[in-house]
């Protein structure tokens, strides 16, 4: 399967669900994308927006990255959890403004003709790559109506693990507890697209490459060493929260496995009970 074939198949699957849902729900379809850092979530959502438009549907994208805490809020969080390496920088559960994300999702879901919604943006290059929420004038104005909301994030579908499955690390246990607060985000999702690498470690290379592109484009961002140190913090999360993820989802899902080049290896559709092969387009 090529990337183009994957994109077309996902667009058809989403469009079918959106048109089918119009008869039973008076709000837009929310599709959640859960994939590792650097796997291409944002690029995929941008392409799907265009493909859905060609199918007569208006789509808008929201990333959990864009509702990170502000820089000052992140510093305060790190101070409250001094010594917790996972909360020292943005990324892990606890470093997002959950209420802001919910407000944006709710506004987009109910956006009528003639109304608009400002979607936040986050400047990852600010403060030498530490990042900060962009000023309001830099946010994206989305005009209604919206048929499909594409909601993406690396840990969006993850749920807290039971204590026996946690590493012997109090800092990680704190993040596991904070992950429970993200349940309202997960509850908004009507369909999932879960993308996994055939090797977890691919994400290190992907993120380093993304930061190189950011430096070339914007003239700022993390160095290779900083990006490597940053992304390696997330490996325990994938190993604890990631296994058998698709099988635990309670709504239909598309499961994609990609290789080191981010080329699709397999695509499987699953129903709301995690069973393969019953929810394709």
N, C-alpha and C positions, 0 to 999 in steps of 0.2 A: 504493500500500500504506500502510495506517495503522500506527501504532505497535502497536496492539492486534493487528492481523493479523500483524505481524512477530513479536511475542512469542509468539503462539499457534503460528505456524509453526515457530519455533525450539524451542519446548517439545516439539512433536510429533516433530521431528527428533532431539532429544536423547533423548526417551523411547524412541523406536524403537531407537536405538543402545544404550541402557542395557538394555532387555529382550533385545535380540539378544545382547549381550555376556555376559549371565548364564550362557549355556550354554557359553561358552568361557573365561571368566576368573573367578577367585574373588576379585575385588576390585571396588571401585566404579569407575565410568566417570569419567574426568577430562576436563572440557571447558575448554579455554583460551580466554580472551577477551582479544584484543589490540585496543586502541582508544585514541585520543588522550585526554589529560587533559581532563576536563570533558565527555566525549562521552556519559556516562550509563552507564558499565559497572556501577557498584555498584547503581544503581537497576534496571537490567535484570536483574542477577543476583538481586536480591531478588524481583522479579516472577516470574522463572523458578522460583525455589524454590516459590512458591505454585502456579504452574501445573503443575509436576511433581508436587507433592503431590496435586493433583486427578487426576493420572494414576497414582496409587498408588506414587510414588517419593519417597524422602527425599533432599533435596539440602542441601549445606552450601557456603557461599561462603568463599573465601580471597582476599585481595588482596595483591599484592606490596608495597603501601604499608604493610601491617601488619607486615612483616618488614624494614623499614628498620633500619639500625644505630641503636643508642641515641644520644642526643645526644652523650655523651662519645666514643663510637666515631666518630661523624661528624666531630667536631672533630679527633680524632687523624688521621683519614683526610685531612682538608683540610690539616693541618699537614704530613703526609708528601708531599703533592702541592701545596705552596705555589705559588700563581700559576696553578693550573688552575681556571678559573672553573666548569667543569662539575662538579668534585668539591668545590667550596666549600660546596655545599648538597646536600640530599637529592635523589634523583631518578634520576640517571644510573647506568649499570652501575658497580658498585663500592660503592654506598651501601646495599646490602642484605645481610642475614645469610642467605646461601644455604643453609647447613647447617640453620638454624632452619626455613626454608621447606620443605626436603626432609623434615625430621622430621615436620612437621605434615601434609604431603601423604601421607607413608607411613602415619602413624597413622590418618588419615581413610579411606584406601583399604582398610585392614584392620580397620576398627572393627566389632566384633561387638556383638550384643545384650548390654546390661548394662555395656558399657564406654563411656568418654567420652574426649574429647580437648579440651584447652584451646587455642583459636585466638587467637594474639596480636592485639592492637589497638594502633594508633599514634595518638597525640594530636597532630594537625597544628596545633592552636592553641597548644600549649605553647611557652614561650620566645618569645612575641611572634610566633608563626607559624613559627618555626624548627623546631618539632616535637620530639617525643621518644616513645619507646616507652611505652605506658601501663603502669602497675603490674599485676602478675599478677592481682590481684583484679578488674581491669577487663576481663580477657580473656573471650572467649565460650566457654562450655562446650557442646560438641556431643556429644550422646549417640547411640550407635550403635543399629542399623546405618545406614550411609550408602550410598545407591545411586549418587549422582552428586555429584562435587566440581566446583564452579564456581570456576575459578582465573583471576583477572583481573589485568591490568596493562598499562600503556601500551606497554611494550617487550617483552612476554613472548614474542612470536614472532620477534623480531628476531635476526639472526645477524651476526657480524662481517663487514664488507665487505673486499674485497681492496684493497690499498694504492692502486692507481690511481684508485679511486673515493672516496678520502678527501680532505677539504679540506686545504689546506696549514697544518695546525694541530696541533702536537705534543700539545696538551691533548686534542683530540678523538681523536687516534691512541691515546692512553693508554686512553681509555674504550672504544675499539674492541677493544683487547686484553683489557680486563676483561670485556667482553661474552661472551667465550668460556667463562668460568666458569659461565655460566647454562645451559649445555647440559643438565645434569641436570634442570633445571626443565622445559625444553622436551620432554625425553624422556618425562616423565610424562604428557604430554597425548595423549589418544586421539582427540579431535575439536577443531577450532578454530572459533571465531567471530571473524572479523576485521572490525572496523568502521573505516571511513575517511570523513573528510569530503571533500566534493567540492572543497574548498579547504583546504590545510594550515593557513592562517592563522586558520580558524574557532576553533581551539583556544585562541587568546589570549583571545577574547571569552568562550568557555565557562569558562575557568579564572577569569577575573576575576569572572564571575557566580557561580561556585561559592564564591569567597572572600567575596563580598558576603552570600551566604546564610549562610555560616558565622559571619560577624560578627553578623548579625541574630539568629541562633539562639543562639550561644554567647557573644557579646560580645567575641570576640577572633578574630584571624586577620590575614592580610595585607591591607594597603591596596590600592587599585586599582593604584597605581604599583608597589608591591612585587610584586603578583601578575603584572603585565605583564612586569616585568623577570625574574621567576622563570621564567615559561613560555616567554619568547622564547629562553631558553637551549636549549630542546628542538627548535627548528625545524631546526637542522642534522641532528639525529638522524633526524627523519622523512624528510628529503631524501636522506640517505645509506642508511639501513637499510630504509626503507619501500617504495621502488618495486618492483613486481612481487612483492610479498611472498607473496601467496596462491599464486602459481604455483610457488613454491619449497617449499611445505609438503609433508610426506611422509605426512600422514594427512588424511582427509576434512575439508573446511572449508565453513563458510557465510560468504560475503563480502557485507557490507552497506555500502552507500554512503549517507551522510546529508547533509542540507543544513545551512545555518547555524542553522536552528531545531531541528536534531537529528531532523528527520523523515526516515524512510527513503525513499530514491529508488529503490534497486534491491536485490534479494536474489538471489544466485547461489550454488548449491551446487556444490562441486567435489570430485572424487575425490582419492585419495592422490597422484596425479600432477599435480594442479593443473588438470585438465581440467574445464571447466564442464558443468553440467547432468546429472551422473550420480549425485549422492548426496543427492537430495532425500528428504523424508519419504514 
